[in-house]
Amino acid sequence: MDPLTLLVIGALIATVVALFNGVASMAHGGVEDDRASYGLMCKRCLWQAVAVALVLVAMLGQLA
């Protein structure tokens, strides 16, 4: 496996972890959820953007 593939897999795993942390926080509810939900959502969106950017770089690398 090349390093770019490993980076994509790492970004995907980080996205899934952030997603499950957000779902677990939301399921727990309460004051802690109110404080943490925005930050968890931002982390998930950031990891998704990183994963999509890495996939695009990999696709463009295949075209060249």
N, CA, C and O of each residue as an XYZ file, in Angstrom:
256
protein
N       0.831     -1.186      0.000
C       0.000      0.000      0.000
C       0.873      1.245      0.000
O       1.876      1.326      0.708
N       0.471      2.195     -0.799
C       1.266      3.419     -0.835
C       0.862      4.359      0.312
O      -0.205      4.196      0.905
N       1.705      5.323      0.613
C       1.440      6.212      1.758
C       0.144      7.015      1.629
O      -0.512      7.288      2.634
N      -0.229      7.393      0.410
C      -1.451      8.165      0.226
C      -2.674      7.344      0.607
O      -3.616      7.872      1.198
N      -2.668      6.072      0.278
C      -3.777      5.193      0.661
C      -3.879      5.085      2.173
O      -4.979      5.100      2.725
N      -2.755      4.977      2.838
C      -2.765      4.913      4.300
C      -3.288      6.211      4.913
O      -3.998      6.185      5.918
N      -2.936      7.342      4.306
C      -3.454      8.619      4.800
C      -4.966      8.719      4.620
O      -5.666      9.209      5.506
N      -5.471      8.258      3.481
C      -6.915      8.269      3.247
C      -7.621      7.390      4.263
O      -8.636      7.791      4.833
N      -7.093      6.194      4.496
C      -7.700      5.280      5.473
C      -7.659      5.899      6.869
O      -8.629      5.793      7.619
N      -6.549      6.542      7.225
C      -6.444      7.203      8.522
C      -7.458      8.322      8.678
O      -8.058      8.474      9.742
N      -7.655      9.110      7.622
C      -8.633     10.193      7.673
C     -10.051      9.641      7.780
O     -10.890     10.211      8.478
N     -10.317      8.548      7.097
C     -11.642      7.927      7.184
C     -11.905      7.380      8.579
O     -13.010      7.519      9.105
N     -10.904      6.766      9.172
C     -11.060      6.250     10.536
C     -11.280      7.397     11.515
O     -12.121      7.298     12.408
N     -10.532      8.482     11.353
C     -10.713      9.644     12.229
C     -12.111     10.237     12.075
O     -12.703     10.691     13.054
N     -12.641     10.235     10.847
C     -14.000     10.726     10.615
C     -15.015      9.865     11.339
O     -15.931     10.381     11.979
N     -14.856      8.556     11.238
C     -15.792      7.633     11.897
C     -15.723      7.781     13.414
O     -16.753      7.762     14.089
N     -14.522      7.926     13.946
C     -14.370      8.103     15.397
C     -15.051      9.395     15.852
O     -15.748      9.408     16.867
N     -14.848     10.479     15.102
C     -15.490     11.751     15.461
C     -17.003     11.642     15.352
O     -17.728     12.208     16.170
N     -17.483     10.918     14.347
C     -18.925     10.727     14.193
C     -19.509      9.966     15.376
O     -20.529     10.376     15.932
N     -18.876      8.866     15.764
C     -19.382      8.085     16.882
C     -19.270      8.825     18.209
O     -20.120      8.659     19.084
N     -18.227      9.640     18.366
C     -18.143     10.469     19.576
C     -19.308     11.447     19.644
O     -19.883     11.664     20.711
N     -19.655     12.037     18.504
C     -20.782     12.962     18.468
C     -22.107     12.263     18.748
O     -22.946     12.793     19.477
N     -22.299     11.082     18.176
C     -23.537     10.330     18.412
C     -23.626      9.900     19.873
O     -24.696      9.977     20.476
N     -22.514      9.448     20.444
C     -22.515      9.033     21.847
C     -22.794     10.226     22.757
O     -23.518     10.098     23.744
N     -22.226     11.379     22.432
C     -22.481     12.575     23.227
C     -23.942     12.989     23.123
O     -24.557     13.383     24.114
N     -24.489     12.899     21.927
C     -25.881     13.276     21.725
C     -26.822     12.301     22.442
O     -27.846     12.713     22.987
N     -26.474     11.013     22.442
C     -27.302     10.018     23.118
C     -27.278     10.225     24.629
O     -28.274      9.979     25.310
N     -26.143     10.675     25.149
C     -26.021     10.919     26.585
C     -26.821     12.152     26.986
O     -27.481     12.179     28.025
N     -26.742     13.184     26.124
C     -27.504     14.409     26.365
C     -26.966     15.231     27.511
O     -25.858     14.998     27.993
N     -27.751     16.188     27.942
C     -27.384     17.010     29.091
C     -26.518     18.190     28.730
O     -26.354     18.546     27.563
N     -25.966     18.786     29.776
C     -25.152     19.992     29.630
C     -23.864     19.686     28.874
O     -23.411     20.496     28.066
N     -23.284     18.541     29.128
C     -22.030     18.181     28.456
C     -22.219     18.085     26.948
O     -21.340     18.477     26.181
N     -23.366     17.563     26.525
C     -23.654     17.491     25.089
C     -23.780     18.882     24.495
O     -23.300     19.133     23.389
N     -24.421     19.787     25.218
C     -24.579     21.155     24.720
C     -23.230     21.830     24.504
O     -23.060     22.586     23.548
N     -22.281     21.564     25.376
C     -20.954     22.179     25.261
C     -20.113     21.528     24.175
O     -19.356     22.214     23.489
N     -20.231     20.212     24.007
C     -19.316     19.473     23.140
C     -19.825     19.283     21.718
O     -19.028     18.987     20.828
N     -21.118     19.442     21.472
C     -21.672     19.060     20.170
C     -21.095     19.876     19.015
O     -20.790     19.319     17.961
N     -20.945     21.164     19.195
C     -20.426     22.002     18.118
C     -18.974     21.640     17.780
O     -18.609     21.535     16.609
N     -18.163     21.452     18.808
C     -16.759     21.082     18.581
C     -16.618     19.733     17.902
O     -15.777     19.556     17.021
N     -17.446     18.779     18.316
C     -17.394     17.456     17.696
C     -17.835     17.516     16.237
O     -17.267     16.831     15.386
N     -18.836     18.325     15.949
C     -19.293     18.474     14.574
C     -18.199     19.108     13.709
O     -17.976     18.689     12.573
N     -17.526     20.112     14.253
C     -16.442     20.758     13.506
C     -15.302     19.791     13.229
O     -14.736     19.794     12.136
N     -14.961     18.962     14.211
C     -13.905     17.968     14.010
C     -14.295     16.967     12.924
O     -13.478     16.602     12.079
N     -15.558     16.529     12.958
C     -16.017     15.571     11.949
C     -15.961     16.185     10.562
O     -15.510     15.542      9.615
N     -16.415     17.421     10.435
C     -16.395     18.093      9.133
C     -14.963     18.297      8.639
O     -14.686     18.152      7.449
N     -14.070     18.629      9.542
C     -12.666     18.807      9.169
C     -12.075     17.498      8.656
O     -11.418     17.484      7.615
N     -12.300     16.399      9.373
C     -11.770     15.113      8.937
C     -12.385     14.665      7.618
O     -11.706     14.055      6.792
N     -13.676     14.965      7.415
C     -14.300     14.637      6.135
C     -13.650     15.429      5.005
O     -13.398     14.878      3.933
N     -13.379     16.696      5.226
C     -12.742     17.519      4.205
C     -11.341     17.001      3.883
O     -10.940     16.965      2.719
N     -10.602     16.602      4.911
C      -9.265     16.043      4.697
C      -9.356     14.757      3.881
O      -8.576     14.558      2.950
N     -10.301     13.885      4.224
C     -10.460     12.624      3.501
C     -10.824     12.871      2.040
O     -10.264     12.235      1.147
N     -11.752     13.785      1.792
C     -12.155     14.074      0.411
C     -10.984     14.681     -0.370
O     -10.763     14.319     -1.526
N     -10.247     15.584      0.238
C      -9.097     16.197     -0.434
C      -8.045     15.138     -0.778
O      -7.473     15.162     -1.868
N      -7.791     14.215      0.147
C      -6.809     13.168     -0.131
C      -7.267     12.231     -1.241
O      -6.459     11.790     -2.058
N      -8.564     11.927     -1.271
C      -9.091     11.088     -2.362
C      -8.950     11.817     -3.699
O      -8.585     11.207     -4.703
N      -9.236     13.109     -3.713
C      -9.071     13.875     -4.950
C      -7.611     13.917     -5.400
O      -7.320     13.808     -6.591
N      -6.707     14.074     -4.455
C      -5.275     14.055     -4.800
C      -4.892     12.699     -5.368
O      -4.134     12.620     -6.335
N      -5.412     11.628     -4.772
C      -5.105     10.283     -5.281
C      -5.664     10.092     -6.685
O      -5.007      9.498     -7.540
N      -6.870     10.591     -6.927
C      -7.469     10.457     -8.249
C      -6.706     11.263     -9.297
O      -6.491     10.792    -10.414
N      -6.300     12.475     -8.933
C      -5.533     13.293     -9.861
C      -4.159     12.671    -10.124
O      -3.627     12.785    -11.228
N      -3.597     12.026     -9.131
C      -2.328     11.341     -9.319
C      -2.424     10.183    -10.297
O      -1.460      9.873    -10.997
N      -3.583      9.547    -10.346
C      -3.784      8.450    -11.282
C      -3.925      8.960    -12.710
O      -3.582      8.249    -13.654
N      -4.424     10.176    -12.881
C      -4.598     10.735    -14.216
C      -3.276     11.179    -14.819
O      -3.113     11.144    -16.038
N      -2.340     11.591    -13.994
C      -1.081     12.124    -14.477
C      -0.116     11.048    -14.922
O       0.994     11.355    -15.356
